[in-house]
Amino acid sequence: MKDQRKLLNSCLNNEIPAVVFQGTDICAVEILKAAQDIYRKHGCSEEFLFDWQMLIEDVIAFQKECVDMVKLPKLSSIEAELIRKDMIGND
């Protein structure tokens, strides 16, 4: 997408929830393709879908060039501990 940074900054500045999938995430292409199908089903414009396809192709190219960097994401030990505390607190 042409304005990824602008969109993310707007979300951060306005406290709007946002999700980021990195090119290093082994699941990114599958997730992006599933999202593309959902956007198509809900009637997004051809321009949006074209731009989304370009993003998918960029991620595929990155993953082919940087095979050693592509992996299943995981939380840091600190993040995992904070989430465990939230899980216990929400029982």
Secondary structure, DSSP 4 states (H G I P E B T S, - for coil): -TTHHHHHHHHHHTT-------TTBTTHHHHHHHHHHHHHHTT--HHHHHHHHHHHHHHHHHHHHTGGG-B-----HHHHHHHHHHHHHT-
